[in-house]
Amino acid sequence: MKRAVIRGIVQWLGLLTFGAVGFGALWYLLEPPWQWILSLAWLVPVAVLAHWAESSPYRRQVRALSSMIAGWRDSDFALSIRSSNVPELQALTEELNSVGELLRRERHHLVQRELLLQTVIQASPMAVLLCDQSGRVVLSNVMANQWFGHGGRLAGHALEQIADQLPESLREALQQEGETLCSFGPEAAPESYHVSRTRFDLNGQIHHLVLVREMTRELSRREAAVWKKVIRVMSHEINNSLAPISSLAHSGRQFAEQGDTQPLARVFDTIENRARHLDDFIAGYARFAKLSAPAIQRVEVEPFLASLCAPLDCRYALENPASHGSFDPAQIEQVLINLVKNALEAGSSAGEVSVHWVEEGGCPALQVRDRGQGMTAESMEKALLPFYSTKRSGTGLGLALAREILEAHDGSIALTPREGGGTQVSLRFPAVAAGQA
């Protein structure tokens, strides 16, 4: 390379020397004004040649930089440029090379993350479908291809066309935004699926991400675990009632054989109490299992709270006496009575228990406040679970039944500690349940 450069320089020097000798000879032979014309004819090409020789490195470097930036536009970051001998372009070249190296690293990391995400999606036990705005599948994983495409690829097919071959409940769940749990198949052994459909923007276009998870085995395991717990709780409660009844019946027989009738009244009272407790326990399970759909209606809040709190000897409050709500008064009354009784059993006096109609986060709510012994953080986390109770004689169904009733109203229930001691239970209703008369 260096030899070629030296050879080129020598050639140019030879040409310039020859040109200078020729110019001198012609200058000597000619007379004015031809000497001046010859001078101009010589100087103009020399000036042009000198300018070209000086600007040539600039042009080469600028062309190289332009090619590199054009490659970036086409997502090609592999090109780098040798540092320029021109001081004015050297710093620019080094900076652009640094930017190119940074883009190469970022592109490599992006490709690695994309490969990792693709591997996770393909290995997922859930069926994953990504649909564009027109409803056509643009991405599907192995599980989706097996479930819905019989092993073939689903890309390019319309989701509606794929869903036409599925059971009705699953087909409706695939078209519904949000999360859905659907079941189909024979009643003895139904198949259950959790379907999630989410809408989001990708590259400025609306897409839908559909996740389908098979839940049959998991639900069966959970159902079996719940049944085992139900059997344990029922066995414990029934044995707690039957054991003293059996013992007292044996004692009553002995008293009767001995002719001693005085202790029989106490024996029979105890048997009656244990039988009543067992009846209440079974009735609680029956109510929990046979909860009917709420008959939601317009309810005037002030008369409702007045009739509820009077027999319970507790206070009530609401900001606007003309407030009304939309709920099932019988079911909500059942919940509030249970909550007030829990507050009294927790150590609150009747005067310290109050029911309030308030607004929480734009939604109407009924709050039951007490000044009892309160609940621990662990107890509050588990209080809404079925069969959990901190009371020795509790069934663990009161708050669980309250949660079922509120969820049937599209509402929620929350327990929070009160400053200064006690607990507050909030029954939140949907925003449409509020209004003013």
C-alpha positions as CSV (number, residue, x, y, z in Angstrom):
1,M,0.0,0.0,0.0
2,K,2.8,2.4,0.9
3,R,4.7,1.6,-2.3
4,A,1.7,2.4,-4.4
5,V,1.3,5.8,-2.6
6,I,5.0,6.5,-3.1
7,R,4.8,5.5,-6.8
8,G,1.8,7.8,-7.3
9,I,3.7,10.7,-5.6
10,V,6.7,10.2,-7.9
11,Q,4.5,10.1,-10.9
12,W,2.8,13.4,-10.0
13,L,6.1,15.0,-9.3
14,G,7.4,13.9,-12.7
15,L,4.3,15.4,-14.4
16,L,4.7,18.6,-12.5
17,T,8.4,18.9,-13.4
18,F,7.7,18.2,-17.1
19,G,4.9,20.7,-17.0
20,A,7.1,23.4,-15.3
21,V,9.9,22.9,-17.9
22,G,7.4,23.1,-20.8
23,F,5.8,26.2,-19.3
24,G,9.2,27.9,-18.9
25,A,10.1,27.2,-22.6
26,L,6.8,28.5,-23.9
27,W,7.0,31.6,-21.7
28,Y,10.5,32.4,-23.1
29,L,9.4,32.0,-26.7
30,L,6.1,34.0,-26.4
31,E,5.7,37.7,-26.0
32,P,3.0,39.7,-24.2
33,P,0.0,39.3,-24.0
34,W,0.4,35.6,-24.8
35,Q,2.7,35.1,-21.8
36,W,-0.2,36.2,-19.5
37,I,-2.7,34.0,-21.3
38,L,-0.3,31.1,-21.0
39,S,0.2,31.8,-17.3
40,L,-3.6,31.7,-16.7
41,A,-4.0,28.5,-18.7
42,W,-1.3,26.9,-16.5
43,L,-2.4,28.2,-13.1
44,V,-6.1,27.3,-13.4
45,P,-5.5,23.6,-13.9
46,V,-2.8,23.6,-11.2
47,A,-5.2,25.3,-8.8
48,V,-8.0,22.9,-9.6
49,L,-5.7,20.0,-9.2
50,A,-4.4,21.3,-5.9
51,H,-7.9,21.8,-4.6
52,W,-8.9,18.3,-5.6
53,A,-5.8,16.8,-4.0
54,E,-6.5,18.7,-0.7
55,S,-10.3,17.9,-0.6
56,S,-10.0,14.2,-1.6
57,P,-9.4,12.9,2.0
58,Y,-12.5,14.9,3.2
59,R,-14.7,13.4,0.4
60,R,-13.5,9.9,1.1
61,Q,-14.1,10.2,4.8
62,V,-17.5,11.9,4.4
63,R,-18.6,9.1,2.0
64,A,-17.5,6.5,4.5
65,L,-19.4,8.2,7.3
66,S,-22.5,8.5,5.1
67,S,-22.3,4.8,4.3
68,M,-22.1,3.9,7.9
69,I,-25.1,6.1,8.9
70,A,-27.1,4.6,5.9
71,G,-26.3,1.2,7.3
72,W,-27.7,2.2,10.7
73,R,-30.9,3.2,9.0
74,D,-31.1,-0.3,7.6
75,S,-30.3,-1.8,11.1
76,D,-26.8,-2.8,10.0
77,F,-24.4,-1.9,12.8
78,A,-21.5,-4.0,11.7
79,L,-19.6,-1.3,9.7
80,S,-16.8,0.7,11.4
81,I,-14.5,3.3,9.8
82,R,-10.8,3.7,10.1
83,S,-9.7,6.8,11.9
84,S,-9.2,9.8,9.5
85,N,-5.9,11.5,8.9
86,V,-7.8,14.8,8.6
87,P,-7.8,16.4,12.1
88,E,-11.2,18.1,11.5
89,L,-12.9,14.7,10.9
90,Q,-10.9,12.5,13.3
91,A,-13.0,13.3,16.4
92,L,-16.2,12.9,14.5
93,T,-15.1,9.5,13.1
94,E,-14.1,8.3,16.6
95,E,-17.5,9.4,18.1
96,L,-19.5,7.7,15.3
97,N,-17.4,4.5,15.7
98,S,-18.2,4.6,19.5
99,V,-21.9,5.0,18.7
100,G,-21.8,2.1,16.3
101,E,-20.1,-0.1,18.9
102,L,-22.8,0.9,21.4
103,L,-25.5,0.1,18.9
104,R,-23.9,-3.3,18.1
105,R,-23.9,-4.2,21.8
106,E,-27.5,-3.1,22.3
107,R,-28.6,-5.0,19.2
108,H,-26.9,-8.1,20.5
109,H,-28.5,-7.8,24.0
110,L,-31.9,-7.2,22.3
111,V,-31.5,-10.3,20.2
112,Q,-30.5,-12.3,23.2
113,R,-33.5,-11.1,25.2
114,E,-35.8,-11.8,22.3
115,L,-34.5,-15.3,22.0
116,L,-35.0,-15.8,25.7
117,L,-38.5,-14.5,25.6
118,Q,-39.3,-16.7,22.6
119,T,-37.9,-19.7,24.4
120,V,-40.0,-19.0,27.4
121,I,-43.1,-18.5,25.4
122,Q,-42.6,-21.7,23.4
123,A,-41.9,-23.7,26.5
124,S,-44.8,-22.3,28.4
125,P,-47.5,-24.8,29.5
126,M,-50.1,-22.2,28.6
127,A,-51.4,-21.7,25.1
128,V,-50.2,-18.2,23.9
129,L,-51.8,-16.5,21.0
130,L,-51.0,-13.0,19.8
131,C,-53.5,-11.5,17.4
132,D,-53.4,-8.3,15.3
133,Q,-56.2,-5.7,15.0
134,S,-58.0,-7.8,12.4
135,G,-58.1,-10.8,14.7
136,R,-55.5,-12.9,12.8
137,V,-52.9,-14.8,14.8
138,V,-49.4,-13.4,14.3
139,L,-47.7,-15.6,17.0
140,S,-48.5,-18.9,18.6
141,N,-46.5,-21.2,20.8
142,V,-46.2,-25.0,20.7
143,M,-49.0,-25.6,23.2
144,A,-51.5,-23.4,21.3
145,N,-50.6,-25.2,18.1
146,Q,-51.2,-28.6,19.8
147,W,-54.5,-27.5,21.4
148,F,-56.1,-25.5,18.6
149,G,-54.2,-26.3,15.5
150,H,-53.8,-30.1,15.9
151,G,-50.1,-29.6,15.7
152,G,-50.1,-27.3,12.7
153,R,-49.1,-23.6,12.8
154,L,-51.8,-21.1,13.6
155,A,-50.1,-18.0,12.3
156,G,-52.2,-16.2,9.7
157,H,-55.5,-17.9,10.7
158,A,-58.3,-15.8,12.1
159,L,-59.0,-16.4,15.8
160,E,-62.7,-16.5,15.2
161,Q,-62.2,-19.3,12.6
162,I,-60.1,-21.2,15.2
163,A,-62.7,-20.7,17.9
164,D,-65.5,-22.0,15.7
165,Q,-64.2,-25.5,16.3
166,L,-64.1,-25.2,20.1
167,P,-66.8,-25.7,22.7
168,E,-69.2,-22.8,23.1
169,S,-68.0,-21.8,26.6
170,L,-64.4,-21.7,25.5
171,R,-65.2,-19.9,22.3
172,E,-67.0,-17.2,24.2
173,A,-64.1,-16.8,26.7
174,L,-61.6,-16.3,23.8
175,Q,-63.7,-13.4,22.5
176,Q,-64.2,-11.7,25.9
177,E,-61.8,-9.1,27.3
178,G,-60.4,-9.8,30.8
179,E,-60.1,-13.1,32.6
180,T,-62.6,-15.9,32.4
181,L,-62.8,-19.4,33.9
182,C,-64.9,-21.8,31.7
183,S,-65.7,-25.5,31.9
184,F,-67.2,-27.9,29.4
185,G,-67.5,-31.6,28.9
186,P,-69.4,-34.3,30.8
187,E,-70.7,-33.3,34.2
188,A,-68.9,-36.2,35.9
189,A,-65.5,-35.1,34.5
190,P,-65.6,-31.5,33.1
191,E,-62.6,-29.8,31.7
192,S,-61.8,-26.4,33.1
193,Y,-59.7,-23.6,31.5
194,H,-58.6,-20.1,32.6
195,V,-58.7,-17.7,29.7
196,S,-57.1,-14.2,29.7
197,R,-57.5,-11.7,26.9
198,T,-55.5,-8.4,27.1
199,R,-55.5,-5.5,24.6
200,F,-52.4,-3.4,24.1
201,D,-50.6,-1.3,21.5
202,L,-47.6,-2.8,19.6
203,N,-45.7,-0.6,17.1
204,G,-48.7,1.8,17.0
205,Q,-51.2,-1.0,16.2
206,I,-53.8,-2.6,18.5
207,H,-53.0,-6.3,19.4
208,H,-54.6,-8.9,21.7
209,L,-52.7,-11.3,23.8
210,V,-54.7,-14.5,24.6
211,L,-53.5,-16.9,27.3
212,V,-55.3,-20.2,27.9
213,R,-54.3,-22.4,30.8
214,E,-55.7,-25.8,31.5
215,M,-57.0,-25.8,35.1
216,T,-58.7,-29.2,35.4
217,R,-56.0,-31.0,37.4
218,E,-55.2,-28.0,39.6
219,L,-58.9,-27.4,40.4
220,S,-59.4,-31.1,41.1
221,R,-56.5,-31.0,43.6
222,R,-57.8,-27.8,45.2
223,E,-61.3,-29.3,45.3
224,A,-60.0,-32.4,47.0
225,A,-58.1,-30.3,49.5
226,V,-61.2,-28.3,50.3
227,W,-63.3,-31.4,50.7
228,K,-60.7,-32.9,53.1
229,K,-60.7,-29.7,55.1
230,V,-64.5,-29.6,55.2
231,I,-64.6,-33.2,56.4
232,R,-62.0,-32.5,59.1
233,V,-63.9,-29.4,60.3
234,M,-67.3,-31.2,60.3
235,S,-65.9,-34.2,62.0
236,H,-64.3,-32.1,64.7
237,E,-67.5,-30.1,65.3
238,I,-69.8,-33.1,65.2
239,N,-67.5,-35.1,67.6
240,N,-67.4,-32.1,69.9
241,S,-71.2,-32.2,70.2
242,L,-71.8,-36.0,70.0
243,A,-69.1,-36.8,72.6
244,P,-70.8,-34.9,75.5
245,I,-74.2,-35.9,74.3
246,S,-73.2,-39.6,74.5
247,S,-71.6,-39.2,77.8
248,L,-74.5,-37.3,79.3
249,A,-77.0,-39.8,77.9
250,H,-75.1,-42.5,79.7
251,S,-75.1,-40.5,82.9
252,G,-78.8,-39.7,82.6
253,R,-79.6,-43.4,82.2
254,Q,-77.8,-44.2,85.4
255,F,-79.6,-41.4,87.2
256,A,-82.9,-42.7,85.9
257,E,-82.1,-46.3,87.0
258,Q,-81.2,-45.0,90.5
259,G,-84.4,-43.0,90.7
260,D,-82.4,-39.7,91.1
261,T,-84.3,-37.3,88.8
262,Q,-82.9,-34.1,90.1
263,P,-79.7,-34.0,87.9
264,L,-81.7,-35.0,84.8
265,A,-82.8,-31.4,84.1
266,R,-79.2,-30.3,83.9
267,V,-78.3,-33.3,81.7
268,F,-81.2,-32.6,79.3
269,D,-80.3,-28.8,79.1
270,T,-76.7,-29.6,78.2
271,I,-77.8,-32.1,75.6
272,E,-80.3,-29.6,74.1
273,N,-77.5,-26.9,74.0
274,R,-75.1,-29.2,72.2
275,A,-77.8,-30.3,69.8
276,R,-78.7,-26.7,69.1
277,H,-75.0,-25.8,68.5
278,L,-74.7,-28.7,66.1
279,D,-77.9,-27.6,64.3
280,D,-76.6,-24.1,63.9
281,F,-73.3,-25.4,62.7
282,I,-75.0,-27.5,59.9
283,A,-77.3,-24.6,59.1
284,G,-74.3,-22.4,58.5
285,Y,-72.8,-24.8,56.0
286,A,-76.2,-25.0,54.3
287,R,-76.5,-21.3,53.9
288,F,-72.9,-21.1,52.6
289,A,-73.6,-23.8,50.0
290,K,-77.0,-22.6,49.0
291,L,-76.4,-18.9,48.6
292,S,-78.8,-17.5,46.1
293,A,-78.2,-14.7,43.6
294,P,-78.9,-11.3,45.1
295,A,-82.2,-9.6,44.4
296,I,-80.7,-6.1,43.9
297,Q,-83.1,-3.2,44.4
298,R,-83.1,0.5,45.3
299,V,-82.8,0.8,49.1
300,E,-83.2,4.0,51.2
301,V,-80.1,3.8,53.4
302,E,-81.4,5.7,56.5
303,P,-84.5,3.6,57.1
304,F,-82.5,0.4,56.4
305,L,-79.8,1.2,59.0
306,A,-82.4,2.4,61.5
307,S,-84.3,-0.9,61.4
308,L,-81.0,-2.9,61.5
309,C,-79.3,-1.1,64.4
310,A,-82.3,-0.6,66.7
311,P,-82.6,-4.3,67.8
312,L,-78.8,-4.6,67.9
313,D,-78.4,-1.5,70.1
314,C,-75.6,0.0,68.0
315,R,-75.2,3.4,66.3
316,Y,-75.3,4.3,62.7
317,A,-74.3,7.4,60.7
318,L,-74.5,8.8,57.1
319,E,-73.7,12.2,55.7
320,N,-76.9,12.6,53.6
321,P,-80.1,11.2,55.1
322,A,-81.5,11.0,51.6
323,S,-78.8,8.6,50.3
324,H,-79.8,5.4,48.7
325,G,-78.0,2.4,47.4
326,S,-78.6,-0.6,45.2
327,F,-78.2,-4.0,46.9
328,D,-80.1,-7.0,48.2
329,P,-81.3,-5.7,51.6
330,A,-81.9,-9.2,53.1
331,Q,-78.4,-10.5,52.2
332,I,-76.7,-7.2,53.3
333,E,-78.7,-7.2,56.5
334,Q,-77.5,-10.8,57.2
335,V,-73.9,-9.7,56.7
336,L,-74.2,-6.6,58.9
337,I,-75.8,-8.6,61.7
338,N,-73.0,-11.1,61.6
339,L,-70.3,-8.3,61.6
340,V,-72.0,-6.5,64.6
341,K,-72.1,-9.8,66.6
342,N,-68.5,-10.4,65.8
343,A,-67.6,-6.9,67.1
344,L,-69.5,-7.5,70.3
345,E,-67.8,-10.9,70.7
346,A,-64.4,-9.2,70.2
347,G,-64.9,-7.1,73.4
348,S,-66.7,-4.0,72.1
349,S,-69.6,-2.7,74.0
350,A,-72.8,-1.9,72.1
351,G,-72.1,1.8,72.2
352,E,-68.7,1.4,70.6
353,V,-70.0,-0.4,67.6
354,S,-71.3,1.7,64.7
355,V,-72.4,1.3,61.1
356,H,-71.5,4.1,58.5
357,W,-72.6,4.7,54.9
358,V,-69.6,6.5,53.3
359,E,-67.8,6.9,50.0
360,E,-64.5,5.1,49.4
361,G,-62.6,5.9,46.2
362,G,-65.7,7.0,44.4
363,C,-67.7,3.9,45.5
364,P,-70.3,3.7,48.2
365,A,-69.5,1.5,51.2
366,L,-71.0,0.3,54.5
367,Q,-68.4,0.3,57.3
368,V,-68.8,-1.5,60.6
369,R,-66.4,0.0,63.2
370,D,-65.7,-1.4,66.7
371,R,-63.2,-0.9,69.6
372,G,-62.7,-4.5,70.4
373,Q,-59.4,-6.3,70.9
374,G,-58.6,-6.1,67.2
375,M,-57.0,-8.6,64.9
376,T,-53.4,-9.5,64.1
377,A,-52.0,-9.0,60.6
378,E,-52.0,-12.8,60.0
379,S,-55.7,-13.1,61.2
380,M,-56.7,-10.3,58.8
381,E,-55.1,-12.1,55.9
382,K,-56.9,-15.4,56.6
383,A,-60.1,-14.0,58.0
384,L,-62.0,-14.2,54.7
385,L,-61.0,-17.8,54.0
386,P,-63.6,-20.5,54.6
387,F,-63.3,-22.5,57.8
388,Y,-60.8,-20.0,59.4
389,S,-61.8,-18.8,62.8
390,T,-60.0,-17.5,65.9
391,K,-63.0,-18.4,68.1
392,R,-63.1,-21.7,69.8
393,S,-66.7,-22.3,68.8
394,G,-66.5,-20.5,65.5
395,T,-67.2,-22.2,62.2
396,G,-65.1,-19.9,60.0
397,L,-68.0,-19.3,57.6
398,G,-69.3,-15.9,58.7
399,L,-66.8,-13.7,56.9
400,A,-66.4,-16.1,54.0
401,L,-70.2,-15.9,53.5
402,A,-70.0,-12.1,53.7
403,R,-67.3,-12.2,51.0
404,E,-69.4,-14.4,48.7
405,I,-72.4,-12.1,49.1
406,L,-70.3,-8.9,48.3
407,E,-68.7,-10.6,45.3
408,A,-72.2,-11.5,44.1
409,H,-73.0,-7.8,44.2
410,D,-69.8,-7.1,42.2
411,G,-68.4,-5.5,45.3
412,S,-65.7,-6.4,47.8
413,I,-65.0,-6.6,51.6
414,A,-61.9,-5.4,53.4
415,L,-60.7,-5.5,57.0
416,T,-58.4,-2.8,58.4
417,P,-57.2,-2.0,61.9
418,R,-58.4,1.2,63.5
419,E,-56.1,3.8,65.1
420,G,-56.6,3.5,68.8
421,G,-57.7,-0.1,68.7
422,G,-60.4,-2.1,67.1
423,T,-61.3,-3.1,63.6
424,Q,-63.1,-1.6,60.6
425,V,-64.9,-3.9,58.1
426,S,-65.7,-2.1,54.8
427,L,-68.4,-3.5,52.4
428,R,-67.7,-1.8,49.1
429,F,-70.4,-1.7,46.3
430,P,-70.0,-0.7,42.6
431,A,-70.1,3.0,41.8
432,V,-73.5,2.5,40.1
433,A,-74.9,1.4,43.5
434,A,-74.7,5.0,44.8
435,G,-77.0,7.8,44.3
436,Q,-79.0,10.6,45.9
437,A,-82.8,10.5,46.3
